């Protein structure tokens, strides 16, 4: 299939689980993406992909870059 499943949700969650951003695929989308976001080192966030009552979530921790 050249297109994503309709109503596929891509969600950016805060450390506490609050939805910060969410995008949903339409009938003829071949990709979806979140808007750019900035954060500080040490901040945790999650990205979740969901379709109906099935979802997968990955947790991230931003680390400072060594100069």
Phi and psi in radians as a Rosetta constraint file:
Dihedral C 1 N 2 CA 2 C 2 CIRCULARHARMONIC -1.428 0.35
Dihedral N 2 CA 2 C 2 N 3 CIRCULARHARMONIC -0.137 0.35
Dihedral C 2 N 3 CA 3 C 3 CIRCULARHARMONIC -2.110 0.35
Dihedral N 3 CA 3 C 3 N 4 CIRCULARHARMONIC 2.721 0.35
Dihedral C 3 N 4 CA 4 C 4 CIRCULARHARMONIC -1.229 0.35
Dihedral N 4 CA 4 C 4 N 5 CIRCULARHARMONIC 2.805 0.35
Dihedral C 4 N 5 CA 5 C 5 CIRCULARHARMONIC -1.145 0.35
Dihedral N 5 CA 5 C 5 N 6 CIRCULARHARMONIC 2.311 0.35
Dihedral C 5 N 6 CA 6 C 6 CIRCULARHARMONIC -1.040 0.35
Dihedral N 6 CA 6 C 6 N 7 CIRCULARHARMONIC 2.554 0.35
Dihedral C 6 N 7 CA 7 C 7 CIRCULARHARMONIC 1.213 0.35
Dihedral N 7 CA 7 C 7 N 8 CIRCULARHARMONIC 0.375 0.35
Dihedral C 7 N 8 CA 8 C 8 CIRCULARHARMONIC -1.307 0.35
Dihedral N 8 CA 8 C 8 N 9 CIRCULARHARMONIC 2.254 0.35
Dihedral C 8 N 9 CA 9 C 9 CIRCULARHARMONIC -1.892 0.35
Dihedral N 9 CA 9 C 9 N 10 CIRCULARHARMONIC 2.320 0.35
Dihedral C 9 N 10 CA 10 C 10 CIRCULARHARMONIC -1.997 0.35
Dihedral N 10 CA 10 C 10 N 11 CIRCULARHARMONIC 2.121 0.35
Dihedral C 10 N 11 CA 11 C 11 CIRCULARHARMONIC -2.251 0.35
Dihedral N 11 CA 11 C 11 N 12 CIRCULARHARMONIC 2.321 0.35
Dihedral C 11 N 12 CA 12 C 12 CIRCULARHARMONIC -1.761 0.35
Dihedral N 12 CA 12 C 12 N 13 CIRCULARHARMONIC 2.153 0.35
Dihedral C 12 N 13 CA 13 C 13 CIRCULARHARMONIC -2.011 0.35
Dihedral N 13 CA 13 C 13 N 14 CIRCULARHARMONIC 2.495 0.35
Dihedral C 13 N 14 CA 14 C 14 CIRCULARHARMONIC -1.286 0.35
Dihedral N 14 CA 14 C 14 N 15 CIRCULARHARMONIC 3.053 0.35
Dihedral C 14 N 15 CA 15 C 15 CIRCULARHARMONIC -1.018 0.35
Dihedral N 15 CA 15 C 15 N 16 CIRCULARHARMONIC -0.533 0.35
Dihedral C 15 N 16 CA 16 C 16 CIRCULARHARMONIC -1.581 0.35
Dihedral N 16 CA 16 C 16 N 17 CIRCULARHARMONIC -0.010 0.35
Dihedral C 16 N 17 CA 17 C 17 CIRCULARHARMONIC 1.647 0.35
Dihedral N 17 CA 17 C 17 N 18 CIRCULARHARMONIC 0.076 0.35
Dihedral C 17 N 18 CA 18 C 18 CIRCULARHARMONIC -1.268 0.35
Dihedral N 18 CA 18 C 18 N 19 CIRCULARHARMONIC 2.363 0.35
Dihedral C 18 N 19 CA 19 C 19 CIRCULARHARMONIC -1.281 0.35
Dihedral N 19 CA 19 C 19 N 20 CIRCULARHARMONIC 2.110 0.35
Dihedral C 19 N 20 CA 20 C 20 CIRCULARHARMONIC -1.690 0.35
Dihedral N 20 CA 20 C 20 N 21 CIRCULARHARMONIC -0.634 0.35
Dihedral C 20 N 21 CA 21 C 21 CIRCULARHARMONIC -2.586 0.35
Dihedral N 21 CA 21 C 21 N 22 CIRCULARHARMONIC 2.674 0.35
Dihedral C 21 N 22 CA 22 C 22 CIRCULARHARMONIC -2.694 0.35
Dihedral N 22 CA 22 C 22 N 23 CIRCULARHARMONIC 2.349 0.35
Dihedral C 22 N 23 CA 23 C 23 CIRCULARHARMONIC -2.246 0.35
Dihedral N 23 CA 23 C 23 N 24 CIRCULARHARMONIC 2.606 0.35
Dihedral C 23 N 24 CA 24 C 24 CIRCULARHARMONIC -2.229 0.35
Dihedral N 24 CA 24 C 24 N 25 CIRCULARHARMONIC 2.368 0.35
Dihedral C 24 N 25 CA 25 C 25 CIRCULARHARMONIC -1.285 0.35
Dihedral N 25 CA 25 C 25 N 26 CIRCULARHARMONIC 2.604 0.35
Dihedral C 25 N 26 CA 26 C 26 CIRCULARHARMONIC -1.739 0.35
Dihedral N 26 CA 26 C 26 N 27 CIRCULARHARMONIC -2.882 0.35
Dihedral C 26 N 27 CA 27 C 27 CIRCULARHARMONIC -1.238 0.35
Dihedral N 27 CA 27 C 27 N 28 CIRCULARHARMONIC -0.474 0.35
Dihedral C 27 N 28 CA 28 C 28 CIRCULARHARMONIC -2.255 0.35
Dihedral N 28 CA 28 C 28 N 29 CIRCULARHARMONIC 0.592 0.35
Dihedral C 28 N 29 CA 29 C 29 CIRCULARHARMONIC -1.559 0.35
Dihedral N 29 CA 29 C 29 N 30 CIRCULARHARMONIC 2.307 0.35
Dihedral C 29 N 30 CA 30 C 30 CIRCULARHARMONIC -1.777 0.35
Dihedral N 30 CA 30 C 30 N 31 CIRCULARHARMONIC -0.064 0.35
Dihedral C 30 N 31 CA 31 C 31 CIRCULARHARMONIC -2.813 0.35
Dihedral N 31 CA 31 C 31 N 32 CIRCULARHARMONIC 2.780 0.35
Dihedral C 31 N 32 CA 32 C 32 CIRCULARHARMONIC -2.375 0.35
Dihedral N 32 CA 32 C 32 N 33 CIRCULARHARMONIC 2.651 0.35
Dihedral C 32 N 33 CA 33 C 33 CIRCULARHARMONIC -2.615 0.35
Dihedral N 33 CA 33 C 33 N 34 CIRCULARHARMONIC 2.687 0.35
Dihedral C 33 N 34 CA 34 C 34 CIRCULARHARMONIC -1.420 0.35
Dihedral N 34 CA 34 C 34 N 35 CIRCULARHARMONIC 2.736 0.35
Dihedral C 34 N 35 CA 35 C 35 CIRCULARHARMONIC -1.193 0.35
Dihedral N 35 CA 35 C 35 N 36 CIRCULARHARMONIC 2.695 0.35
Dihedral C 35 N 36 CA 36 C 36 CIRCULARHARMONIC -1.020 0.35
Dihedral N 36 CA 36 C 36 N 37 CIRCULARHARMONIC 2.546 0.35
Dihedral C 36 N 37 CA 37 C 37 CIRCULARHARMONIC -2.473 0.35
Dihedral N 37 CA 37 C 37 N 38 CIRCULARHARMONIC 2.683 0.35
Dihedral C 37 N 38 CA 38 C 38 CIRCULARHARMONIC -2.063 0.35
Dihedral N 38 CA 38 C 38 N 39 CIRCULARHARMONIC 2.663 0.35
Dihedral C 38 N 39 CA 39 C 39 CIRCULARHARMONIC -2.720 0.35
Dihedral N 39 CA 39 C 39 N 40 CIRCULARHARMONIC 3.023 0.35
Dihedral C 39 N 40 CA 40 C 40 CIRCULARHARMONIC -1.765 0.35
Dihedral N 40 CA 40 C 40 N 41 CIRCULARHARMONIC 2.706 0.35
Dihedral C 40 N 41 CA 41 C 41 CIRCULARHARMONIC -0.982 0.35
Dihedral N 41 CA 41 C 41 N 42 CIRCULARHARMONIC 2.521 0.35
Dihedral C 41 N 42 CA 42 C 42 CIRCULARHARMONIC 1.607 0.35
Dihedral N 42 CA 42 C 42 N 43 CIRCULARHARMONIC -0.105 0.35
Dihedral C 42 N 43 CA 43 C 43 CIRCULARHARMONIC -1.502 0.35
Dihedral N 43 CA 43 C 43 N 44 CIRCULARHARMONIC 2.367 0.35
Dihedral C 43 N 44 CA 44 C 44 CIRCULARHARMONIC -1.787 0.35
Dihedral N 44 CA 44 C 44 N 45 CIRCULARHARMONIC 2.541 0.35
Dihedral C 44 N 45 CA 45 C 45 CIRCULARHARMONIC -2.660 0.35
Dihedral N 45 CA 45 C 45 N 46 CIRCULARHARMONIC 2.965 0.35
Dihedral C 45 N 46 CA 46 C 46 CIRCULARHARMONIC -2.323 0.35
Dihedral N 46 CA 46 C 46 N 47 CIRCULARHARMONIC 2.647 0.35
Dihedral C 46 N 47 CA 47 C 47 CIRCULARHARMONIC -2.046 0.35
Dihedral N 47 CA 47 C 47 N 48 CIRCULARHARMONIC 2.267 0.35
Dihedral C 47 N 48 CA 48 C 48 CIRCULARHARMONIC -2.174 0.35
Dihedral N 48 CA 48 C 48 N 49 CIRCULARHARMONIC 2.416 0.35
Dihedral C 48 N 49 CA 49 C 49 CIRCULARHARMONIC -2.022 0.35
Dihedral N 49 CA 49 C 49 N 50 CIRCULARHARMONIC 2.234 0.35
Dihedral C 49 N 50 CA 50 C 50 CIRCULARHARMONIC -2.391 0.35
Dihedral N 50 CA 50 C 50 N 51 CIRCULARHARMONIC 2.520 0.35
Dihedral C 50 N 51 CA 51 C 51 CIRCULARHARMONIC -2.447 0.35
Dihedral N 51 CA 51 C 51 N 52 CIRCULARHARMONIC 1.957 0.35
Dihedral C 51 N 52 CA 52 C 52 CIRCULARHARMONIC 1.096 0.35
Dihedral N 52 CA 52 C 52 N 53 CIRCULARHARMONIC -2.220 0.35
Dihedral C 52 N 53 CA 53 C 53 CIRCULARHARMONIC -1.755 0.35
Dihedral N 53 CA 53 C 53 N 54 CIRCULARHARMONIC 0.288 0.35
Dihedral C 53 N 54 CA 54 C 54 CIRCULARHARMONIC -1.926 0.35
Dihedral N 54 CA 54 C 54 N 55 CIRCULARHARMONIC 2.322 0.35
Dihedral C 54 N 55 CA 55 C 55 CIRCULARHARMONIC -2.625 0.35
Dihedral N 55 CA 55 C 55 N 56 CIRCULARHARMONIC 2.790 0.35
Dihedral C 55 N 56 CA 56 C 56 CIRCULARHARMONIC -2.348 0.35
Dihedral N 56 CA 56 C 56 N 57 CIRCULARHARMONIC 2.439 0.35
Dihedral C 56 N 57 CA 57 C 57 CIRCULARHARMONIC -2.283 0.35
Dihedral N 57 CA 57 C 57 N 58 CIRCULARHARMONIC 2.414 0.35
Dihedral C 57 N 58 CA 58 C 58 CIRCULARHARMONIC -2.144 0.35
Dihedral N 58 CA 58 C 58 N 59 CIRCULARHARMONIC 2.315 0.35
Dihedral C 58 N 59 CA 59 C 59 CIRCULARHARMONIC -1.695 0.35
Dihedral N 59 CA 59 C 59 N 60 CIRCULARHARMONIC 2.524 0.35
Dihedral C 59 N 60 CA 60 C 60 CIRCULARHARMONIC -2.301 0.35
Dihedral N 60 CA 60 C 60 N 61 CIRCULARHARMONIC 2.683 0.35
Dihedral C 60 N 61 CA 61 C 61 CIRCULARHARMONIC -2.286 0.35
Dihedral N 61 CA 61 C 61 N 62 CIRCULARHARMONIC 2.132 0.35
Dihedral C 61 N 62 CA 62 C 62 CIRCULARHARMONIC -1.365 0.35
Dihedral N 62 CA 62 C 62 N 63 CIRCULARHARMONIC 2.272 0.35
Dihedral C 62 N 63 CA 63 C 63 CIRCULARHARMONIC -2.022 0.35
Dihedral N 63 CA 63 C 63 N 64 CIRCULARHARMONIC 2.651 0.35
Dihedral C 63 N 64 CA 64 C 64 CIRCULARHARMONIC -1.267 0.35
Dihedral N 64 CA 64 C 64 N 65 CIRCULARHARMONIC 2.496 0.35
Dihedral C 64 N 65 CA 65 C 65 CIRCULARHARMONIC -1.416 0.35
Dihedral N 65 CA 65 C 65 N 66 CIRCULARHARMONIC 2.400 0.35
Dihedral C 65 N 66 CA 66 C 66 CIRCULARHARMONIC -1.403 0.35
Dihedral N 66 CA 66 C 66 N 67 CIRCULARHARMONIC 2.346 0.35
